[in-house]
Amino acid sequence: MTTPIVAPTPLSIPNRPPLSTLSALATSFKALHQPPNPPLRLANAYDATSARLIASHPSCVALATASFALALTAGTSDPELTLDQNLALVAPIAAVAHEVGLPLSVDVQDGYGERLEEVVRRVILEVGAVGANLEDSERQVGGRVMEVEEAVERVERAVKVAREVGVGDFVVNARSDAFLRGGTIEESVERGRRFLEAGATTVYVFWPAGREMVEEDVRKVVEGLGGRVNIQPRRAGGVQMTAMTAGDVARLGAARISVGPQLYHAAAAALRAAVDDVFGK
């Protein structure tokens, strides 16, 4: 049985910058998402150790979380990760970001339904983040892809509340899941255009697990959204898919590259190998 994580309310995170500093940090963070400049590369952290290792790399300019990986560290699943659990797990990552002076983007899944405004306020005021990943499909297992008008409105609401709080350049990375959930690339691109018009900084088009990630398709997404996209490189997998590296995605002109839970899975594989060294295979 998973022991639930109880988050303090409000969160108490060391070195959380004042609002004026967060506003300036958001502006500089948003400026990193400007094609055709080199893309922002994010190696998503899942705990304090991973955050510190990522932040220590000389090319790291920002930190980001991945809710899927955070859920695994808590012994739960992404759809069952509550808002309080999510933010409690983000807190040590945020502490590292504030210590080293890096902007932080938080994966808030679908914004937790009608709690969207609360989520954005807490992410800024309690966590000290200056960006968020916001999905357009519901977080529960089998959750629907939202109607486009509803999803657009939620992007607008997130941007609006961030502006009201005092962080006008808060970065919304709006995930467009039509392609992921059985639709076409063109559907995700069209929804993405609406998200950009609503104030999103970038659109995150996520590849279905069983769909080969080929250059032609990635180029279609990048060109269809003027480069203002977040693409997750595809690792070679058990279904004989070829890999697409961060360098490949960068060459095609994406504004932002992130890896989701891939670092967590790599660390888990290394841990399993170390365990095998102890016990034998």
Sequence and secondary structure as in RCSB ss.txt:
>XXXX:A:sequence
MTTPIVAPTPLSIPNRPPLSTLSALATSFKALHQPPNPPLRLANAYDATSARLIASHPSCVALATASFALALTAG
TSDPELTLDQNLALVAPIAAVAHEVGLPLSVDVQDGYGERLEEVVRRVILEVGAVGANLEDSERQVGGRVMEVEE
AVERVERAVKVAREVGVGDFVVNARSDAFLRGGTIEESVERGRRFLEAGATTVYVFWPAGREMVEEDVRKVVEGL
GGRVNIQPRRAGGVQMTAMTAGDVARLGAARISVGPQLYHAAAAALRAAVDDVFGK
>XXXX:A:secstr
        SS   TT   HHHHHHHHHHHHHT  TTS  EEE  B SHHHHHHHHTSTT   EEB HHHHHHHTT
S GGG  HHHHHHHHHHHHHHHHHHT  EEEE TT  GGGHHHHHHHIIIII  SEEEEESB SSTT  B  HHH
HHHHHHHHHHHHHHHT TT EEEEEE TTTTTS HHHHHHHHHHHHHTT SEEEE   TTS   HHHHHHHHHHT
TT EEE  B   TT    B HHHHHHTT SEEE TTHHHHHHHHHHHHHHHHHH  
